Amino acid sequence: MDMVALAWVACQPAARQALSLLFFKLVAQFVGYSGHSANKGQWITNLLHGQDSKSEKESGNYFEIDGKSLGERNPKYLNDDYVKFIRFAQWRIERTGYGILAFITNHGYLDNPTFRGMRQSLMQSFDEIYVLDLHGNSKKKERSPDGLKDENVFDIQQGVAIGIFVKRQGKAASSHAATVHHAHLWGPREVYEKTYEGQRLIISGKYYWLAENDLTTTQWTILSPQPPLYLFVPQLIDLLAEYQQGWRVRDILPVNSTGVKTHRDHFVMDFDHVSLQKRIEDFKDLSIPDDTLAQQYELRDTGDWKLNEKRRSLATDPQWKAHFTQCLYRPFDVRAYFHHEDVVDRPRQEVMYHMLTEKNWGLIGTRQTRDNWDLFITNIVMDHKSLAAYDTNTLFPLYLYPDPNKKGLFDTNIPSNAPGGRRPNLSSAFIIDISKKLNMTFIPDGKGNLQHTFGPEDIFNYMYAVFHSPTYRERYAEFLKIDFPRLPLTSNADLFRELCRLGESLVGLHLMERFGKAMPIFRVKGNNVVEKVEYLDPRDQPEQGRVYINKTQYFEGVPPEVWDFHIGGYQVCQKWLKDRKGRELSYEDMEHYQRIVAALTETIQLMEEFDEVIEEHGGWPIK
């Protein structure tokens, strides 16, 4: 460590600055962070899983945490090349017995839940870990704490970090955990000042700071990474213990998956069912040449999807019409959808099957988000970007329905008189815990009387209310960004009843099964075509804000707080209209938009009520 610092300090400031600029610009040419590995050898793959070429057990199993499997369904990012380089260097230093590893890499491993085993392994191998987060992640829309622009040191979108890992001679890897040091570096790459000679002189910025500082001058924060995530970023430790007492959503609703990923939304989804059916009929009509169809509908072969093969397959399916359904594409935005594996790359049928039923609810959430954290609800199939614009969304169905094509899916002791033979997607451990706290009996379907009994839908309503509490979102904001939310349970039956009641109202609004009263009006005649969406906020009467769809036509009665309201990564009132640019709004479209505005108006009011009710019953933390 000292040798690295001395070598850096030895350069004169001007030389260090020039070398820094050259270094970062050169590395930028070679750093891609593509998310796909070019090194797929069996030896390094085994090493990631804790085995060397002799199948000996190693300390560096990145796919385990605290001796148990990560349980990740898609841990592909652990196979990134930069992760393999770190693992190889870690292994080499362990073999030598001491050494220093210093890399500039993707900064995703600092806080992504998938990398928790990697972080724990590094802490077990090294004595000192220094992490300088250079940020610059345009994918996460990162900005400096002061609100100014944050730039990447490379010409890439992925944020980066400098990691320095130090192992001293004579330390036992399994007997200690490394001391983790962390620092942030925010802001622009370079800030210039003109001299009298007209030259531009770098006076600050990331390049300048890196040229002028080293390990000894950096203001490090010492972290105490806590299980189960072992994060290499600062956390509010005081609230962490409180937050972790709640139930993780994935442990409450164990059957779940990410949303549908079609890879050809433009073909399998539409605003209009008739247009969609015409496309699918053309697709299965083998008298139309492949190249004609491909050009007309912008379809092309991929590694896993071949146009001719899939057309022939669909043409032999006698039940193809049964696959037309609806999909929640964005908040309050339902599209006609053809849910068939011949045209959808990832239909997630093992979970989406349960949403193609008479009645079901699904909670939509994100495990790690770059947007403001949020949740939503659906009673139909959902798209993988239905909530968060930049992150993959996960669906947690409330009920599971038996598949007539599979036997033994459900236990025989599950009551069979529930609609469709369904059962709740609730873990037995969670049911036992909440039943004890409430001193009520759980019934396996519908709602209870909330005096002596409660059901799956009561749990869902309670959950939806708690997760929409503004105080919950603010209090646990730091933790909600990095993993699925945790649900605090209450032993206060009165609080549970009130939140169930209010949560039921919010569920109804978001499913468009009930409507708010404050609907805007649309009374100016015209062609009803969405051309340019603009918002006009009358200062004297803000409740009468106007949303223009073209030069003359508008919805009137949209308050500013409703216009600005976001669900996940989307500004709902704006997004819904912008996605229909160039289209003529039908009467049903206009009525639907009015109901969206009314639903959001009441959503804002209900969220305030959630906090009021919780405060009346003892406040936070919920007990």
N, C-alpha and C positions, 0 to 999 in steps of 0.2 A: 504494500500500500504506500509506504513512504517513498519507495523508488519511483512509483508512478507519479506521485505528487512532485517529487524533486525534478524529474525529467520534464515535467510540464512547466514548472516554475523557472527552470534554467534558461528558457528562451527569453529574449528581450520582449517587452510588450508588443512592439510593432511586428516583430517576427511571429509572435504567438498569434496575433490577430490575422496576419496574412495566411499562416498555416491553417488556422481554424476555418477561414473562408474557403480555402482550397480543399480542405478535408471534407467539409460538409457538401460542397458542390460536387466533388468526385463521388462520394458515397451515394448521393442522390441519384446518380446515374445507374447504380447497381441495386438499390434497395427497392423492391416492388411490393413486398408484403401482400402477395396476391391471395393468400388464404389457401393455396394449393401447393402441395409438396412436389418437388422434382427429385427428391431423394427417398426412394421407396424400398431401400434394401432391407432385408430381413433382420440384419444385425442391429441397426439403429431402431427398427420397429420393436424388436425384443427389448432393447435397452430402455425405451420409453415405458415398457411394462415391467421393468425391474429385473431383467435377465440379460446376462452377457452371452457371448458366443458359446460358453460352456454350460449354459443354462443354470448358472449359479445365481442365487438370490442377491439382488442389489438393493441399496437403500433408496434408489431413485425411481420408484414406480409412480409415474405421474397420473396413473389411472386409479389410484387408491387414495383414500383419506382416512387417517387414523386406523390403518390396517384393514379397511373395508373398501369395496368397490365404489367408485364415484356414482355409479348408477345412471350415468349420462346416456341418453338415447342416441345422441349424435355428437360425439366428442371430437369432431373432425379438426377443430382448431388446435388440438393437442398434437396433430400431425404436421403442423406448419413447419417449414424449414428452419425458421429462427428458433423454434422450440427444440428441434433436433440438434441444432448447433449448441444451444445452451446445455442440453442433456449430455452431449458428447464431451464438452469441456468440463462439466461437472464430474463425469466419470473419469476423465483423464487426470484431473486434480486429485480425486479420491485415490486413484492408483499411485500417484506420486506421493501423496501424503500432505501436500501443502501447495499453495499457488494462488494466483489471482486471475479471475475471469472478468473481462471488461468488454461489454458489447453495447452497441446502439441498436435497438430493435423496436419493433412494434410494442406499444405500451399496453396492449390488451391484457397481458398476463398479470398486470398489477391488481386488477379488481374483477375480472371476468370470473363468474362462479365456476366455469369449466376448468379453470387453472388452479383450483384450490389445492389439489394434490401436488401439483408442480411447486407451488409456493411452500407447502409444508416440507417437501423434499429438499428444496434449496436451503430452508432454515435448518434442517438437520445436518446438511453437509458442510455449511460454511459457518465461520465465526462472526463475520461482519458483512452486512449487505447494505450497499449504498444505492439508492434509487433516485435519480434526478428525472422527474417527469417533465419532458419538454413540450407536452401537449400538442397543439396544432392539429387536432382531429376535426377536420371539416365535416366528416360523416356524423359526428356527434354535435355539430354546430357549436363547438367550444368557443367561449369568449373569456377574456380576462376577467378576474373578479371586479375590476373597475369598470367593466362594460365595454372596454375597447377591443379592437380586433386582435385575435390571437392567430399567429401565423405558424406554419410548419417550417422547420429548419430545412426540410427537403421539399421538392416539388411533387408531393404526394398528398393524398387525402388522409391517410391513416396516421394518427398521432404516434409519437415515438418517445422513447425514454433511454437514458444512459443507465446501465446497471453495472455496478462493480461489486464482485463477490470475492471475499477474502477468506482463505483457509490457512490457518497457521499450523506449524508443525507440532505434532504431539497431542492434538485434541481428538477425543473420541466422538465420532459423528452422531452416535445415538444417545449421548449423555447430555446434550445441551441443545439449545435453540439459538440461532444467530441473533445478534442485535441488529435490528433493521432501522436504517436511517433513511429519511425521505425528505425531498425538497421539490418545490414547484418552480417552473420557469415559464412565465406567461408573457404575452405581448407580441409585437412585430419582430420580424427578422432583424431589421436594421432601421435606425433612426439617424437621419443625416442633418448636418448643419453646414451651411455654405461659409467658406472662408473669404477673406478679402480678395484672395486671388481668384475667386470664382470656383474653387474646387469644392467637392462635397466630402465632408469629414464625418465618419461614423462616430456618433457620440453615445448611442445606447442601442438596445435591442438584444435579441438572443445571441446573435453572433458575437457582439461586443462583450456581453456578459461572460460567455463561454471562454473568450480569449483572455479575460482579465481575472478569472477565478479558477480555483482548484478545490480539492477536497478540504483543505484546511481553512479556506475562506468562505465556504458555503455554509449557510445557516440551516443545519439539518434538524429535523424533528425526529425524535426517537419514537418508533411505533411499538406497540405490543399486539401483534396480530393474534386475533382470537378465533377459536374454533366456532363454527365449522368451516369458515371461509378463509381464514388466515390472510387477510387482505394486506397488500403492500401500499395502502393509501390511508391517510388519517381518518379516524372515526370518532364519533362522540361516544366514548366508552360508557359514560354514565347512563345513557339511554339504551345502549345496546342490550344490557342484561334484561332490562324491562321489556324491550321489543321481542327478544328471543323467547320470552315466556309464552308468547302467542303461538297458535298452530299455523304451520306453513300450509298454504293453500294446496300444494301438491300432496301433502299428507292427509288433508281433509278429503279431497276429491282425487283419488289415486289414478283413475282412468282419464287420460288427457292426451292431447297431441297438439302440435302446431296446426295452423289453419291450412286450407287448401292452397296449393301452389300449382297453377295450371301451366305456366310458361307460355301461354297463348290466350291471355285474358280477352284480347280483341276478337277472338274467334268463338270462345265458349261462353261468353257473357254478353248481354245486351240489355238496353233499356226496354226493348220490345221483344216479346216472346215469338211473335210471328217471324220477325227478321232472323232471330236465332234459329228457329226451326228450319227455315229455308237454307241456311248455311249448313246445318247438319245433314239435311236431305241431299244437298249437293255433295257433301263429303262422302256419303255412303253410296252415291250414284257412280258406279264404276265405269259408266259410259263416258263420263267426263275425264279427259286425260289428266294425269297427275300434274304435269307442268302448267296446264291451264288453271287447275284448282289452286295450285301453289301460288301462282301469280295473282290470281283474283283475290285471294284471302291472305296473302302474305304468310304463307306457311313454308317451312323448310325443315329438312332432316337435321336431327341432332345426333349426338352419340348414342342416346338411348331411345330415340323416337324416330321411326322411319314412316314417312307419309304413306307409301304404297302398302306397307304391311298393316298399318293401323286402319286404313280404309277398308281393306279386305276383311279385317277382323270385325269391324263395326257392321259391315254389310251382312254378316252372317248372324247377327244378334237379333232374334225375333222380338226381344223385349226392349229395344232401344228407346222407344218413346217413353218408357217408364222412368228414364233417367233425366227428364226435364224437371227442373225444380227451381228454387230460388236461393240466392246467396247474399249474405250481408257483406257488401263490398267495402263500404265505409260507414261511419256512424249515420244511422237513419237512411242509408242509401242501399236499397234492395234491388238487385239485378236479376233478370232471367238468366238461368244457368243450366248447362248440360253437364251433369255429373257422371262422366263415364271415363274409365281408365284408358280408353283408346285415344282420347283427346286431351286428357288431364294428366300431367306427369305425376303429380303427388296428390291424389284425391283424399288421402288420410282416411280411407274407408273404415278402418278399424274403430275409429271414434266418430267420424261424420255419420256413420250408419245410424247412430243413436239420435241424430238430429233430423233424420228423414222419417219421423214418426208422427203420431197424432199430436202429441204434446211433449215438449221438453224445454228446458231452459239451459243455457250454457253461459258460464262466466268467461269473459275474454280478458286476458291479462298478458303482461310481458314479464319475462324473467329479468331482463336487463334492458334499460331504455335510455335513449338519447333525448327523448321528448319529455315533457312534464308527465310524471307518472299518473296513470289513470286505469280505470276498468270500464267495461261495458257489458252488455247482455245481448244474447241472441236466442231466438227460438227456431233458427234454421241453420243451414250450413254457413260457415264463415270463411272469408278470404284471409290469407296470412298477413295482410296489411290492413285489416279492417279497423284496427285501433291505433297502432303506432306506425307512423309514416316511414320510419327508418329501421324498425326492428321487427323481428318475427313474432307474431302473436300466437298465444296458446289458448286452446279451448278446453274448458272443464265442464263437461255435461253434468247436470244434476241427476238425471235418471239414465239407467242402462236398460236397453230392450233386448230380449233374446233374439238370436239369429236363427230362423227356422232351418237354415242349412247346416247349423252346427249343433251337435248334441253335447250336453254336459257343461254348457257355458255357465249356468247358474247352479247354486246349491239347491238341492231338492227341498230344503226346509224354508225357502223363501216363499212368502205368501203368493199364491197364483191368481188372486182375485183383483190385483192392481190392474189398471188400464194397460192393455197390451202385454201383460205379464211382466211389467217392468219392475226394477228394484232400484233403490237409491245408490248413487255412486258416492257413498260415504264410508270411510274406514270405520271398522268396529271400535278401534281404540278411541277415535274421536267421539263417536256416539256415546260410549261409556263415560268419557270425561265430561261432556257437556250435560249429559243426563244427571250425573252426580251433582254438578254445580247448580243446576236449576231445580233439582229434586222433582223432576217431571219424568214421565214415561214417554219414550220415543215410539212413534208409530211410523211404519215404513213407507207410507205414501201420503201425499197431500199435506194438509195442515192439521194441527191439533187444536184443542180449545184454549190453549195457552194458560189454562188453570192447572190441569193435571197432565196434559199431553201436549206434545209438539211434534211436528213432522219435518220432512226434508225441505218443503217450501218455506217453513218458518225459519229454518237455518239459513236458507238462501237469502231471504228478506233481511234477516239480521246482519248477515255478512255484507250485503249490498249497502246497507245503511252505514255500518261502521267504516267501510272502505271509502265512502263518499263524505265522511266527516272532514271538514277543512282542517280541524285540529289534528286529526290522525295523519293527514297528508303532510302537514307542516312539521309535526313533531318527529315523524319517522322518515322524512324526505330522503335523508342520506342513505338509509337502508333500503328504501323502496326502489332506488335506482339500480341496485345490484343483484336483486334476487326476487323471487315471487313473494308477495306480501304475506304477513303473518296476522292471524286473527286473534285478538284478545277475547277471552271468554269471560262472561260475567256470572256471578252467583246471585245477582239481584234480579229476581223474576219480573219486577215492575219495569226495570230498564229494558229487559229483554222484550217484554210485550210492546213497549212503546216503539222500540227500534224496529221490531217486526212490522208494526202497523205503518210506520213511516217508510220503511224499506219497501213494503208492498206497493205503496203509492208510486215510488220512484221506478220500481220494476215495471209497473203498468205504463208509466209515461215513456220509458225507453223502449218498450215493446210496441208502442203505439196502440195499446189496448185501452187506454184512457187518455183523455186530452185535457190540456190546460185551457183556461178560459180566455187568456189574453192573446187572442189571435189577431195578427195584422190584417189589413185590408188591401185588396188589389182591385182598383176600380177604373183605372185609365184604360180605355180601349186601344188596341193596336194589334200588331202581328204576333205578340207573345213570344218572340224569338229572343233568346239570351245572346246578347252581343258583347256587352262590357258590364261587368258587375262592379258597382260602386256604392259606397255607403255615404249618406248625407246625414249629419248629426245636427239637427236644429238646436242651437244653444238654449233658446228660451223654453223649448218643450222637448227635452231629450227622449221622453217616452214615445215621441212620434217620429223617431228616426226612420229614414227611408232607405230601402235597398233597391237601387236601380238595376234593371236587367238590360235596358237599352236607353236611348236618349230620352224617351218619353214615359216609359212604363216602370212602375215601382211597387214594392210592398211597403205600406206605411204602418207604423206602429211597432218598430223593432228597436228596443232600447239599446244603448251602446254596450251595456254589459252582456246583453244577449248576443249582439253582433260579434263581440270579441270572445265569446265563450268557446273554449277548446275542449274537445274530448280526445285525449291522447295527443297525437301529432296533428290534429286537424281543427281548423277554425270552421266549425260546422256550417254556419249560415252562409259563409263564403264558399266553402269547398263544394257543397251540394250544388250550388248554381254554376260555379266555374266548370264543373265536370259535365255540364249540359250546354256549354257554349256552342252556339250554332244550331241548337235544337229549339223547336217550338214547344213551349210548355202547354200541356193539355190541362183541362179543368182539374183532373185528378192530380197532376203535378203541382198545380198552384195550391190546391187544398192540402196536399201533403206538406208543402213548404210552410204553409201557415201553421200546421200542426207541429212542425219541428220548432218553430219560434215559440209557440205556446208551451211546448214541452220543456224547452230550455229555460224559459222564464220561471216555470214552476220548479224546475230542478234547482235553480239558484236559491229559491226560497226554502226548499226542503233541506238542502245542505246546511243552511243556517239553523234549521230546526233540529237537525241531528246533533249539532254542537250544544244547543240549548238543553235538549233532553239529557244528554250525557252530563252536562254541568249540573243540572238539577239533581242528578243521582250520584253525585260524588266527584264528578270530573275525571281527569286523567291522572294516572292510568286507570282504565276500567277494571273494576273489581267485582 
